[in-house]
Amino acid sequence: MELVGGESVSTKKANPFVVLKVISIVSLMTLFSLVSKIYINNWEQSLNTTLESFSKTLSHAVWTLNRELIEASIKNMIYVKDILEILVLDDKGEVLARVSHDKRSNTKLEKFFNLKKSVKRFLIYYKGFFAGQVYFRYYYYTATVFLLLLTVIFVSFMLSAYFAIDNLEKNRKLKNMLQELNDANTELELTLNELEATQQKVINSEKMAALGKLMVNIAHDVNTPTGVIYGSSTELLTRVEIIHEKYLNDELTEKDFEEFIATCRELLDIIVRNSEKIRELVQSLKRVAMQEVTQVYSTVKVKDLVDDVLRTMHPRLRKTKAQIHVNVPDNLTVRTIPGAWVQILMNLIDNSVVHGFEYDNPGNIYISFYEKNGKLVLEYRDDGKGMDKETKTRAFEPFFTTDSLHGTGLGLSIVHQLAVEVLHGDIELYSEPGKGVTIIVSAPLNHENP
């Protein structure tokens, strides 16, 4: 937009294809006019030469007033193209002969176009003496037919040029659109990659947060046996000091020593049992944590894997009213990715506690593992509140949650990702409001090279 004399003037750039169309049409029309004019001039000149030749042919017959010869001559002449009528007069203006071609005057073309008609007069001389005159009436039939054909040809050329330029314009627009689409697609891919990377970071953060919660809960569970061990050790140390003092003062009796030995055994037994609890908790946490972090194939006993998960989650589960029911064969040993199954189980249990039972409601969780058709199958079921149709449809979407206060919306999304992308298996979800949730995860065994 430019300002001229205080007024705004649009400086929109002309479309080059529109300009090219206009130039093509103007050029073809100019060429059409030029060719038409040249043809009409040549046609008129040729016809004039022919008619002049006819008039000279009639000179002797007109001089001798030979009507029969004149009529015979002009009857042949009338068949020449475009001649409608021939009239021959003597030197006094009297009619010597006349002939016309009525069929040519009644053609459809002549009636439709009302063809242009004209008359040419030639004076007839014989040996320098005026003998008479001849009139030729003709029409522009041949010229009109040629101009019609020429018009059709030029219109065809014009349309061809128009559509060719139009196609060029469309191809250019299509090329620009494809370029814009490719640019948008590239930008979308970059955005998608960034989103996937961000999602993976959030998922990893969620995993670490879950481990952190487990650590807090296990620390509470470890604290109790640690306190027992500390109390027992303190009591044992006190008893040792008492016995040692009696020994130094030579007051130690056999009964005192026997009682000391019995007490030591009881205290040491308490210490050993509570130490074993701590060791089991730590070992379970270690295995679960390592399996969560690493995604490698290994041979695992499925029953032990489930027990480790439940033992690790016990501090959290004991605060709820959920009952866990496990059905796993003792001899079910498979080669798979244990870490993926650990995360699947932990997220499913956590989802049931948070969403199915809403923390405080009683409920049952059923966990079954079995091998079928070369696949390891987990059948997980709870009798919680279930899902409606919309929730079930969006259950595996990242960040979708029905409890924004406590949930992150990543639990079932992580389960789906692990089942499909890590284990290269399938996952099925069945649920109705008030009828709990059933999730079946199946994954091929020994699928190390997908």
N, C-alpha and C positions, 0 to 999 in steps of 0.2 A: 504494500500500500504506500503510495507516494502522495505528498501534498503539493498541489499546483494551485497557486493563487488562493491559498487558504482552504481549498476543497480537497477532499480525499479522492484519489483516482486509483482504481484497481489496476494492478499490474500482473494479473494472472497470466501465466505463460500459456501460449496457444498449444493445443494438442498437435504434435507433429503428424500424427496419422490422419487427423481431420484435414490438415493442410495438404497432405499427400493425396487424399481422396479428391479434394477440390481441384488440385492441379491435374490429376488424372482425368477427371470428368471434363474439365475445360479443354484439355489437350485433345481428347477424343472428339469432343464436339467441334472443335476447330478443324481437326483433320477431316471429320465427316463433311463439314461445310465445303472445305476445299476440294475434296474428291467429288462431291456432288456437282459443284460448279463446273469443274473440269469436264466431267462426263456430259453434262447438259450441253455445254458449248460444243464439245466434239460431236455429240449426237445431232444437234441442230446443223452444224456445218456439213456433216455427212449427208443428212437428209436434203439439205439445200443443194448439194452437188448432184445428188441423184435426180431431184426434180428438174434442175436446170438441164441435165442430160436428156431427160424425157422431153422437155420442151423443144430442144433442138431436133430430136428424132421426129417430131410432128411437123416440122417446117415444110417439107415437100408436100405432104398430104394436105395441109391447110392451104398452101398456095394453090394447089390444083383443085381445092374444094372436094376432095375425095372422101366423102362421109364414111363409106364402108371401111376404108383403110384407117381412117381416124378412129372409128369405133373399135375396130379390131386391135388397134395399138393401145388405146386407153383401157380396154378390158384386161389386157395383160398387165398394164401398169398398176391397176387398182389393187392387185394382189400383193404389191410391195407393202411391207409392214408400215403401220401407222397412217396410211392414206385412206381417208373416208370417202372422198368424192373428187371427180375430175370433170371440169367444164371447159370446153373448147369453143372459142368464138372466132368468127372471121374478122376481116379488117373493118367491117361495118357494124360489128357488135352483134351479129346474129349468131344464134347457137348452131354449131356444126355437130356437136356430139356431147353427150353427158352420161356419166356412169357413177354409181355410188355403191358402197359396201355396207348394206344395211345391218348385217350380222355384227359388225364391229361396233356399231352404235348402240347395240343392245346387250353388250356383255355385262356380267355382274360387277366386274371391276369398274367399268365405266359408270354404271349407275351408282355404285357405292361411293366412289371418290369424285364423281362428276369431273372427269378428266379435262384438263385444259385443252382447248381446241384453237387452231389458228389457220389462216389462209395465206397462201403465197401466189403471187401473180407473175407470170413470165410473158414478155412480149415475143412474138414469133416473127423472125425475119427470114426471107429466102433470097439469097444473092443480093442482099442489101436493101430489099424492098420489104416494107411492112406487110405481113400476110395475115396477122391475127394475134390472138392472145389465149393463154391457157391458165386456168385457176386450179390450184391443188388445195383441198381442205384436208387437214390432217389433225391428229390428236397425239398427246404425249403418253401413249400406252407403254412403249418400250422403256422410255425414261422413267415412267412411274414404277414399273415392275422392278427396274434396276434399283431405284431409290428405296423401294420397300425391302428388297433383299439386303441392300447396303445398310438400311436402318436396323434390320434384324441382326446383321453381323456386328455393327457398332454397339448396339444395345447389349449383345452377348459379351463383347469385349469390355464394355463399361461395367456390366455386372460382375464379370470375372475379376476385373481390376479392383472393383469395390470390395468384393468378398475376399480377395487375396490380401488386400490391405487390412481389411477387418480381421482376418485370421492372424496377420502379423501382429496387429494390436492385441488381440486376445492371447496370442502366444507370449508376447512380451509381458502382459499382465499376469499370465499364468506363471511365467518364469519368475517374476517379482514376487508373486504369492508363494511359489515354492521356496524361494530364497527366504522370505519372511517366515514361512512355516519351518524351514530347516533351522533358522536362527532361533525361533521360538522353541523348537524341539531340543536344540542344543542347550538352551537356557533351562528348559524343563528338566533335561537329564542332569544338568549340574545341580539344579535345585533338589531333584529327587535323590541324587547321590548325597548331597548335604543333609537332606532329611533322613535318609537311611543311616548315615553316620551319626547324626544326632540321636536318632531312635536307638541305635546300638549303644551309644554312650548312656542314654537314659536307662536302657535295659540292664547294662552292666552296673550302673549305679544302683538300680533296684536290687540286683543280685547282691551287691556288697552291703546294701542296707539291710537286706534279709539276713545275711550272715551276721551283721552287726547286732540285729535283734536276737538272733540265736545266741550270740556270745553273751549278751546281757542276761538272757533267761538261763543259760547254762551256768553263768557265774553265780546266779542265785542258787541253782541246784548244787553247785560245787561247794558253796559256802557252808551248807548244812553239814555234810560229812567232814569238811575241813574243821569246823567248830568242834565236832565230836572227837576228831583225831587230836586236836589241840588240847581239849579237856582231858582226854585219856592219857596223853603224853605228859601233861602237867601232873596228873594224879600219879602216874607211874614214877615220875621223877621224885615226887614227894615221898612215895613209899621207899624208893631206893635210898634217899637221904636218911629216912628213919632207920632202916635196916643197917645202913652204914654206921650211923651213930651208935646203935646198940652193939654193933660188932666191935667198935673201937672201945666202948665202955665195958666190954665183956658181959653184956646183958642179953645177948642174942640167944634165945632158946630155940629148940628144935621146932616147937609149935609155931613160934613167930616166923621162922624161916619157911615152913610149909605154907602158912597163910600168905606170906609174901609171894611165894612161887605161884600159888593159885590165883592171887589177885593179878599178878603180872600176866598170867596166861589169859585171863579174862580181858584185861586192858589191851593186850597185844592183839587178841582176836578182834576186838572192836576196831582197833586201828587198821588191821589188815582188811577187814570187811569194808570199812569206809574208804580205805585207799583203793580197794578194788572198784568201788562205785565211781570214784573220781577217775580212775584209769579208764574204765569203760566209757564214761562220758567224754573224756578227752579223746580217746581213740575214735569214738563215733563221730565227734565233731571234726576230727582231723580227716577222717575218710570222707565225710560229707563235704567238707570245705574243699578238699583236693579234687573230689569228683565234680564239684560245681565249677571250679576254676578251669580244670582240664577237660577237653573234649576228645579223648582218645579211646580207642578200642581196647578192651581187656576182657578176660574171662571172669565172670562174677557169679556168685551164688545169690539168686534173686531174693531168697528169704532173708539172708544177712543184710542185703541192701535195704530192704523194707524196714528191718529191725533198726538199722542204723538211723534211718530217717525218723522213725517214730521215737527212738530214744533221744535223738537230737531235738525233736520238736516237743518232747514231753513237758518241759517247763512251760511252754505256751499252752499246750493242750490241757494240762491239769487245771488251768484257770477257767476252762469252759466246761460245759455239760455234755460235750460230744463223746460218744463211745466209738472206738475204732475196732473194726472186725476185719481180720486178715485171713485170706485164704490163698496161700502160696505153697506149692509142694516143696518139701524139704530138699528134694534132689534136683530141683530145677536150676541147672547151671547153664549159662549161655555166654556167648561172646558178643558183646554189644558195647555201647558207650554208657557206662554207669552214670556219669555226671549228668547226662541228659535226663535219664529216668529219675535221678534224685531231684533235679529241679522241677520236673513235671509233677512228681508226687507232692513236693513241698508247696508248690503253687496251687495245686488242686485242693489240698487240705486247707490251706490258708483261705482259699476262695470259699470253701464250704463254711468255715468258721465265721468269716466276716459277712458274707452275703447270704449264705444258705440258712445259718442259725442265728445270724446277727449277734454273735458273741454269747449272749445269755440264754438263748433257747436250747433246750435239750434236743439231741438228734443222734443219728447213727451214720457212720461212714463205713462203707464196705469196699475193701481193696482186694482184688483178685488178679493174679498173674497166672498165665498158662501159655503153652506153646501150641500153635496151630498152623499147619501148612507152611512150615519154615519161617514163621513169624512169632515174635514175642508179643503177647497181647496183654494189655492192662485194661481191666474193666473196673472203672471207678464209679461209685454210686453213693449219693447221700439222700436222706429223706427230709431235706430242708424245704424252703418255701418255693423253690423252682423258679422258672423264668417264663415271662410272657413271650409272645411271638416276636416283638420288636427287639427285646433284649437278647433272645436266642439268635436272631439274625445278625446282630452286631457284637455278639459275645467275644469274638476273636479279633475285633478291631483294636489297634493300639490306642490307649488312653480313653477307651470307652468304659465308664463305670456308672453303677447305679448308686454308689455311695461316695460322693466326692469328698466327704469329710475324712473317711478312713482309707478309701481305696485309691490306687494310682491309675487303674485301668490298664495295667500291663500284665497282670497275672495270667489270664487265659491267652493273651496275645503271645506271651513267652512260651506257654505250653504248645500253642499251635506252631510257632516258629521251630521249637525243638523237635516236635513230632514230624514235621514236614521237611524242614531244611537240614536239620542235623541228623535225625534218624532215618530220613528218606522214607517215612511211613505215611500213615493216614490217621485222621482223627475224626470221630463222629460225636455229635452232641444231641442228646435227647432230653427234652424237658417240657413240663407243663406247669402252670401255676398251681402250687399246693402239692405237687407230686415229686418234688426233688429234681435232681439232676443225674443223668447217666452219661459218662464220657468214656468212649472206647478208643484207646490208642493202640495201633498195631504197627510194628516195624520189622522189616526183614532182618534176619540174623546174619552176622558176619558180612555186613554190607560196607566193607572198608573202601571199595573203589567204585563209587557211584558213577 
